């Protein structure tokens, strides 16, 4: 996505702008995915959509080239670090309950860019597990942040009307379950997350999808398909996810899922 670090009136930030090598649809995925994460109860970075005027704002991409004019997805920079993959690195978390919640969330939105269900197709991306370094009374503690949703909904980064097809709605893969997460995934947390999924409605999802800027080239029929996927898949995952998580995380309690 050629993410760039910038300085704004509100302080340092990171920006994903038009003109990146992957196109505008991952920006739409990021925007909707982050709003869904916040609704789901997961911590997210503060974000805003800001407009870039390339005639004035020369923002260089990491791999060369400059950000193009138009709306850009921007997040406030926070102090923190990426996870190395070991369970003991998560012991300082102030929100260990969000580990299981994140697995349910990633499965709901089909986020292949953390830990995909099939490791023959993609490799785990530990850089998409961000641990915020806390200060004050929580100095020495960390907070798990749900971040980087550019490859949710559609694995190829392209949104089209096909994303509402039944094979995507009923994709039974388990996303986001790193081996290092398993000891922290608790049944109570998963069940609470499942209950939240059952609250998903079209009325809730619609304004999030409608917030996608026109310049990101997501047609009305594609927005409708995205809404349909998000709503129908929420209820599918709510019904289906407990047993596969139990198989991976609590095999001795496999049948205690009622």
Secondary structure, DSSP 8 states (H G I E B T S, - for coil): ---EEEEETTEEEEEE-TT-TT-SHHHHHHHHHHHHHHHHT-----EEEEEE-TTT---B-TTSSB--SEEEEEEE--SEEE--S-GGGGTTBS-THHHHHHHHHHHHHT-TTSS-S-TTT----GGG-EEEE--GGGTT-EEEE----TTSS-TTS---GGGGSHHHHT-----S--GGGGGG--HHHHHHHHHHHTT--HHHHHHHHHTS-GGG---HHHHHHHHHHHHHHHHHHHHHHHHHHHHHH-GGGTT---
